[in-house]
Amino acid sequence: MHVRVRLFAGLRDRAGAEQLELELPAGACVADALAQVSWLTGDMQVVMAVNLEYATPDVILTEDDELALIPPVSGGASTAVHARVVEAALSLDGLIERVRDPSAGAIVTFLGVTRQVPSLEYQAYREMAERKMAEIVLAAVARHGLCAAAVEHRVGTVPRSEASVAVAASAPHRAEAFAGAREIIDQVKAQAPIWKQEEGEWRAESVPQPDRP
């Protein structure tokens, strides 16, 4: 069984390649693939995804699956995937620090701010929103070859000209960083269960669709 392993940031540097090709027995799981690349990961904690979906070590792999291994960013306590719903004012500088990486030649940022009205009120189904936002960031990292990416959405009252959502994405080249950041903000707007109150009316930031019937 053939499985492709996508590598990012520090793992890509260690391997000297963006991906590895593995041959595994039928019925092998993510843990079996990790065992084959233990020479590369060592004791590093990695975020794993199979075909752009979060995966645990016991997930069974099938022919031509894509396994992505995403390491911690340089400096380390944070992983290359960061997604949070917060109540305080957003810090773009903080997100930039989260996505800095020795492999990155570009960092793209985006701020969505309140306009025209004195303020907006935001609510979120926090646990579900953070999970969906993390999935969106992980997919963008894998699709565009980002070094790291982060998104934060504010809840509560957001005054005019202050940010309600912030995105940062780093990549070896600017085209990938721009594309990754654009995908993250577009998909967060489309999928995350977050609502805003504007002029006394609650409006969905998105109309989330179920992943399956």
GULUMVO-932832 format. One record per residue: x, z, y of N, C-alpha, C in turn; residue number from 1. Coordinates in steps of 0.001 Angstrom, whole numbers, plus 500000, padded with zeros to 6 digits. Each point is the difference from the previous one (the first is absolute). Layout:
! residues N
[[X Z Y] [X Z Y] [X Z Y] NUM];
...
***
This chain:
! residues 213
[[500849 500000 498810] [499151 500000 501190] [500884 500000 501239] 1];
[[499703 499079 500906] [500801 499854 501217] [499354 500759 501159] 2];
[[500803 500795 500717] [499527 500750 501170] [501009 499809 501123] 3];
[[499491 499725 501175] [500862 499879 501178] [499998 501316 500761] 4];
[[501172 500474 500409] [500130 501254 500743] [500479 499681 501411] 5];
[[499146 500271 501009] [500351 499798 501405] [500712 501243 500520] 6];
[[501066 499794 500778] [500813 501091 500527] [500000 499955 501519] 7];
[[500080 501181 500616] [499967 500081 501443] [501040 500985 500508] 8];
[[500395 499791 501265] [500866 500920 500729] [501246 500369 499191] 9];
[[500238 501310 499788] [501216 500447 499342] [500168 499471 498585] 10];
[[498895 499856 499261] [500099 499466 498639] [500438 498545 500023] 11];
[[499498 499248 500954] [500415 498601 500123] [501488 499916 500315] 12];
[[500480 500903 500860] [501432 500019 500314] [500829 500331 498771] 13];
[[499555 500996 499233] [500746 500400 498809] [500098 498863 498990] 14];
[[498890 499290 499816] [499962 498952 498983] [500627 498701 500486] 15];
[[500074 499829 501311] [500500 498746 500545] [499028 498848 499773] 16];
[[498723 500324 499821] [498977 498987 499744] [498646 500551 500395] 17];
[[499046 499103 500274] [498659 500416 500390] [499114 500292 498802] 18];
[[500371 499516 498827] [499176 500247 498821] [500831 499908 498734] 19];
[[499472 500601 498948] [500599 499951 498673] [498970 499452 499021] 20];
[[500464 499391 498935] [499129 499499 498948] [500226 500852 498754] 21];
[[498918 500567 499449] [500101 500840 498810] [499239 499374 498842] 22];
[[500527 500215 498787] [499292 499651 498780] [499639 501291 499286] 23];
[[498711 500236 499799] [499503 501238 499411] [499121 499680 498795] 24];
[[499903 500938 499069] [499116 499779 498852] [498531 500061 500415] 25];
[[499140 499353 499245] [498568 500064 500274] [499529 501446 499993] 26];
[[499124 500336 500954] [499495 501360 500096] [500873 500939 500798] 27];
[[501094 499492 500564] [500891 500849 500798] [499291 500449 501275] 28];
[[500413 501141 500528] [499401 500549 501212] [501040 500054 501116] 29];
[[499565 500461 501165] [500890 500086 501150] [501212 500865 499690] 30];
[[499804 501087 499274] [501121 500882 499651] [501063 499267 499197] 31];
[[499580 499083 499117] [500968 499224 499221] [500827 499093 500906] 32];
[[499340 499400 500984] [500725 499159 500953] [500972 500835 500825] 33];
[[499550 501196 500432] [500883 500869 500769] [501221 500406 499187] 34];
[[499806 500213 498705] [501137 500374 499145] [501040 498894 499974] 35];
[[499554 498754 500049] [500943 498881 499969] [500790 499872 501288] 36];
[[499437 500498 501101] [500706 499881 501288] [500495 501358 500492] 37];
[[500121 500961 499098] [500473 501337 500386] [501403 499951 500573] 38];
[[500782 498998 499591] [501351 499828 500556] [499950 499729 501505] 39];
[[498836 499481 500452] [499843 499656 501409] [499352 501128 500786] 40];
[[498942 500591 499453] [499265 501022 500739] [500682 501362 499959] 41];
[[500696 500310 498900] [500633 501307 499879] [498972 501105 500128] 42];
[[500288 500987 500853] [499049 501104 500194] [499118 499784 501229] 43];
[[499996 498784 500531] [499203 499685 501180] [498508 499986 499657] 44];
[[499182 500642 500822] [498558 499952 499826] [499476 498706 500617] 45];
[[499201 499266 499256] [499505 498729 500498] [498476 499962 499947] 46];
[[499419 499236 500917] [498579 499681 499953] [499865 498735 499169] 47];
[[499055 500002 499051] [499855 498866 499085] [498670 499306 500220] 48];
[[500020 498688 499839] [498770 499213 500093] [500066 498874 498985] 49];
[[498863 499697 499403] [499884 498866 499086] [498976 499049 500591] 50];
[[500465 498780 500293] [499116 498984 500585] [499299 500519 501250] 51];
[[500786 500650 500852] [499561 500481 501313] [499077 501211 499949] 52];
[[499896 500662 498845] [499188 501209 499870] [500901 501161 499585] 53];
[[499755 501193 500571] [500763 501176 499587] [499969 500145 498488] 54];
[[501101 500474 499445] [500084 500132 498545] [500733 501280 499630] 55];
[[499545 500635 498941] [500682 501154 499415] [500838 499516 498818] 56];
[[500920 500829 499501] [500880 499545 498917] [499283 499573 498735] 57];
[[498768 500473 499776] [499317 499664 498750] [499160 498721 500072] 58];
[[500019 499300 501127] [499244 498754 500122] [500604 498943 499083] 59];
[[499158 499348 499203] [500455 498981 499056] [500248 498683 500744] 60];
[[501114 499369 499681] [500362 498728 500618] [499571 498832 499114] 61];
[[499759 498862 500633] [499667 498791 499262] [500925 498866 500445] 62];
[[499937 498901 499281] [500875 498859 500252] [499938 499558 501465] 63];
[[501192 499822 500605] [500156 499497 501370] [499471 500951 501064] 64];
[[499847 501288 499677] [499674 500985 501029] [501147 500101 501002] 65];
[[499650 500433 501218] [501013 500282 501013] [500033 501504 500259] 66];
[[501129 500608 499718] [500205 501426 500242] [500864 500153 501240] 67];
[[499507 500732 500986] [500764 500242 501229] [500508 501433 499996] 68];
[[501273 500161 500324] [500632 501320 500113] [500428 500185 501447] 69];
[[499409 501011 500656] [500256 500217 501416] [500663 501354 500176] 70];
[[501251 500024 500497] [500756 501248 500105] [499699 500758 501286] 71];
[[500535 501246 500124] [499900 500688 501282] [500755 499237 501070] 72];
[[499550 500133 501255] [500749 499384 501086] [501249 500816 500252] 73];
[[500965 499395 500716] [501247 500696 500287] [499715 501269 500776] 74];
[[500652 501078 499646] [499812 501256 500659] [499098 500912 499257] 75];
[[499294 499404 499140] [499134 500509 499240] [498960 500704 499403] 76];
[[499331 500818 500746] [498893 500700 499373] [498786 499100 499849] 77];
[[499876 499001 500849] [498835 499137 499970] [500247 498802 499091] 78];
[[498938 499503 499387] [500136 498768 499240] [499803 498825 500937] 79];
[[500244 498789 499465] [499856 498791 500808] [498542 499704 500298] 80];
[[499091 500753 499427] [498567 499833 500256] [499477 501274 500659] 81];
[[499478 499879 501211] [499478 501162 500727] [498652 499632 500588] 82];
[[498976 500800 499699] [498662 499758 500527] [499321 501339 500223] 83];
[[499583 500276 501229] [499411 501291 500315] [498862 499858 501004] 84];
[[499011 500884 499855] [498976 500204 501013] [500358 501299 500707] 85];
[[500106 499968 501328] [500489 501154 500760] [499044 500318 501141] 86];
[[500102 501223 500502] [499154 500423 501112] [500752 500005 501323] 87];
[[501317 500048 499956] [500800 500057 501217] [500278 498595 500535] 88];
[[500523 499943 501217] [500394 498717 500575] [501058 499340 499116] 89];
[[499930 498683 499906] [500904 499265 499119] [501368 499807 500649] 90];
[[501028 500035 499161] [501375 499823 500473] [500580 498732 499401] 91];
[[500174 498992 500828] [500604 498762 499518] [501464 500228 499637] 92];
[[500681 500849 500756] [501402 500301 499687] [500125 500599 498606] 93];
[[499045 500875 499644] [500045 500610 498681] [499831 498978 498894] 94];
[[499102 499024 500197] [499813 498959 498989] [501233 499111 499899] 95];
[[500618 499698 501134] [501213 499180 499965] [501073 500688 499175] 96];
[[500150 501304 500173] [500994 500727 499211] [499687 499937 498516] 97];
[[498728 499994 499646] [499614 499950 498590] [500366 498669 499344] 98];
[[500029 498931 500768] [500238 498686 499393] [501415 499483 500229] 99];
[[500845 500766 500670] [501395 499562 500160] [500647 499866 498629] 100];
[[500816 498958 499838] [500658 499758 498720] [501248 499158 500252] 101];
[[501096 500265 499277] [501226 499217 500199] [499805 498513 499735] 102];
[[498995 499644 499185] [499763 498598 499672] [499140 499294 501047] 103];
[[499441 500750 500939] [499034 499433 500945] [500703 499380 501201] 104];
[[499636 498736 500273] [500477 499347 501214] [498924 499930 501059] 105];
[[498798 500458 499667] [498885 499952 500946] [499040 501148 499722] 106];
[[499485 500585 501069] [498921 500989 499913] [498901 499551 500959] 107];
[[498811 499812 499463] [498847 499585 500806] [499017 501159 500068] 108];
[[499455 500253 501175] [499030 501079 500172] [498725 499465 500645] 109];
[[498913 500724 499783] [498710 499661 500593] [499266 501280 500363] 110];
[[499374 500010 501165] [499128 501090 500425] [498638 499429 500349] 111];
[[498946 500589 499438] [498640 499690 500412] [499520 501105 500916] 112];
[[499603 499669 501234] [499681 501021 500995] [498553 499892 500476] 113];
[[499476 501129 500475] [498660 500036 500586] [500018 499230 501318] 114];
[[498991 499174 500198] [499919 499226 501251] [498574 500052 500560] 115];
[[499904 499814 501275] [498740 499862 500736] [499204 501298 500090] 116];
[[499758 500668 498892] [499200 501227 500029] [500915 501203 500224] 117];
[[499447 501145 500503] [500838 501178 500241] [500671 500530 498734] 118];
[[499295 499904 498865] [500574 500490 498745] [499189 499461 498834] 119];
[[500585 500095 498823] [499315 499680 498753] [500121 501195 499071] 120];
[[499020 500182 499150] [500017 501076 499012] [500126 499367 498620] 121];
[[500999 500447 499233] [500232 499447 498668] [499764 501050 498924] 122];
[[499386 499574 498902] [499878 500814 498797] [500488 499189 498812] 123];
[[500461 500694 498970] [500486 499316 498801] [499680 500825 498769] 124];
[[499784 499325 498911] [499997 500636 498682] [501479 500095 499640] 125];
[[500628 501106 500424] [501454 500080 500053] [500689 499670 498680] 126];
[[499574 500659 498929] [500705 499800 498724] [499915 498543 499546] 127];
[[498810 499417 500101] [499828 498620 499574] [500715 499047 500949] 128];
[[499937 500288 501299] [500654 499139 500983] [501505 499974 499788] 129];
[[500600 501173 499763] [501447 500040 499808] [500410 499267 498726] 130];
[[499190 500133 498948] [500317 499292 498764] [499912 498493 500203] 131];
[[498931 499550 500668] [499841 498565 500229] [501091 499471 500926] 132];
[[500348 500753 501037] [501056 499575 500912] [501342 499897 499276] 133];
[[500272 500945 499108] [501247 499954 499241] [500048 498772 499097] 134];
[[498864 499666 499380] [499936 498797 499163] [500260 498754 500837] 135];
[[499447 499962 501203] [500189 498861 500892] [501468 499860 500386] 136];
[[500642 501125 500343] [501409 499967 500381] [500858 499564 498821] 137];
[[499727 500560 498830] [500767 499639 498814] [499884 498509 499705] 138];
[[498786 499454 500107] [499802 498572 499752] [500783 499160 501002] 139];
[[500012 500417 501267] [500733 499245 501016] [501506 500061 499752] 140];
[[500497 501161 499602] [501423 500133 499681] [500377 499038 498884] 141];
[[499184 499966 498949] [500300 499140 498864] [499849 498523 500343] 142];
[[498951 499650 500749] [499719 498586 500272] [501023 499374 500945] 143];
[[500448 500779 500990] [500862 499436 501037] [501461 500430 499884] 144];
[[500335 500766 498966] [501381 500423 499833] [500470 500934 501100] 145];
[[499116 500897 500438] [500358 500945 501056] [500969 501057 499475] 146];
[[500830 500508 500877] [500833 501151 499647] [499154 501260 499954] 147];
[[499111 500153 500966] [499118 501164 500072] [498870 499685 500965] 148];
[[498905 500757 499888] [498875 499823 500908] [499229 501295 500109] 149];
[[499321 500184 501124] [499264 501236 500242] [498799 499721 500883] 150];
[[498929 500766 499779] [498820 499899 500845] [499413 501392 500166] 151];
[[499526 500293 501199] [499280 501235 500273] [498764 499676 500827] 152];
[[498891 500669 499685] [498760 499823 500758] [499560 501359 500524] 153];
[[499670 500038 501244] [499589 501256 500635] [498499 500201 499851] 154];
[[499575 501248 499838] [498592 500349 500017] [499758 501004 501110] 155];
[[498717 500205 500317] [499665 500847 501138] [499848 499147 501248] 156];
[[500146 500622 501153] [499843 499306 501275] [501293 499306 500399] 157];
[[499909 498705 500267] [501168 499221 500438] [499708 499460 501399] 158];
[[500631 500582 501041] [499725 499575 501376] [500445 498559 500268] 159];
[[499485 499450 501071] [500354 498644 500395] [501514 499849 500155] 160];
[[500529 498891 499501] [501424 499624 500048] [500871 500755 499000] 161];
[[499406 500921 499223] [500760 500636 498934] [499751 499291 498679] 162];
[[500936 500151 499068] [499947 499240 498749] [499103 500666 498969] 163];
[[499199 499178 499324] [499201 500478 498870] [500647 499635 498675] 164];
[[500834 498956 499973] [500666 499586 498774] [501383 499469 500349] 165];
[[500958 500294 499126] [501387 499561 500209] [500562 499485 498686] 166];
[[500746 498907 500089] [500614 499372 498833] [501456 499700 500307] 167];
[[500849 500178 499009] [501405 499588 500111] [500420 499379 498676] 168];
[[500750 498910 500076] [500484 499320 498801] [501419 499512 500241] 169];
[[500869 500218 499018] [501372 499511 500097] [500273 499021 498877] 170];
[[500859 499022 500283] [500331 498971 499020] [501362 499415 500351] 171];
[[500624 499306 499059] [501279 499358 500320] [499893 498998 501150] 172];
[[498821 499330 500120] [499824 498980 501033] [498678 500209 500731] 173];
[[499925 499496 501242] [498837 500292 500850] [498712 499381 499482] 174];
[[500069 498819 499382] [498765 499357 499541] [499263 500888 499000] 175];
[[500746 500562 499052] [499377 500870 499000] [499475 501280 500633] 176];
[[500734 500553 500963] [499556 501232 500659] [498706 499767 500775] 177];
[[499917 498880 500742] [498772 499672 500723] [498830 499807 499031] 178];
[[500240 499236 498931] [498925 499718 499048] [499520 501273 499318] 179];
[[500926 500877 499626] [499630 501245 499348] [499195 500909 500903] 180];
[[500448 500157 501249] [499275 500853 500945] [498602 499450 500270] 181];
[[499898 498674 500135] [498685 499373 500248] [499058 500228 498820] 182];
[[500520 499846 498787] [499151 500209 498826] [499514 501441 499925] 183];
[[500875 500949 500302] [499624 501411 499905] [498864 500326 500968] 184];
[[500133 499629 501273] [498955 500364 500953] [498699 499256 499691] 185];
[[500085 498730 499598] [498786 499258 499677] [499272 500610 498804] 186];
[[500745 500393 498968] [499377 500545 498801] [499501 501431 500204] 187];
[[500700 500791 500810] [499501 501343 500322] [498658 499882 500710] 188];
[[499904 499074 500947] [498731 499787 500708] [498902 499550 499040] 189];
[[500393 499221 498983] [499004 499426 499092] [499595 500934 498870] 190];
[[500880 500939 499602] [499755 500733 498771] [499940 501519 500118] 191];
[[500653 500596 500963] [500061 501462 500049] [498681 500585 500493] 192];
[[499483 501057 499350] [498740 500619 500423] [500201 500879 501240] 193];
[[499991 499332 501142] [500211 500654 501296] [498916 499500 500950] 194];
[[499417 500926 500794] [498926 499649 500909] [500359 500422 501415] 195];
[[499447 499272 500981] [500204 500398 501391] [498655 500077 500709] 196];
[[499909 500940 500941] [498804 500137 500827] [500310 499430 501374] 197];
[[499250 498972 500355] [500196 499338 501287] [498674 499955 500735] 198];
[[499973 500586 501198] [498780 500046 500813] [498839 500608 499212] 199];
[[500302 501077 499255] [498983 500746 499295] [499574 499444 498664] 200];
[[500600 498886 499570] [499604 499371 498740] [501184 499985 499032] 201];
[[499732 500454 498757] [501036 499957 498964] [500078 498603 499410] 202];
[[501216 499475 499940] [500216 498671 499457] [501122 500064 498973] 203];
[[499808 499308 498902] [501047 499971 498974] [501167 499168 500499] 204];
[[501209 500537 499855] [501187 499202 500270] [500093 498871 498988] 205];
[[499388 500209 498839] [500048 499001 498936] [498745 500123 499162] 206];
[[499787 499026 499145] [498946 500089 498998] [500706 499925 498634] 207];
[[500497 501144 499487] [500788 499976 498761] [499197 499411 498845] 208];
[[500708 499214 499171] [499393 499418 498832] [500586 500666 498756] 209];
[[499173 500247 498961] [500531 500614 498783] [500981 499074 499310] 210];
[[501000 500604 499322] [500999 499218 499283] [499397 499311 498786] 211];
[[498934 500585 499459] [499399 499420 498792] [498513 500365 499993] 212];
[[499190 499276 499240] [498553 500302 499978] [499759 501425 499539] 213];
***
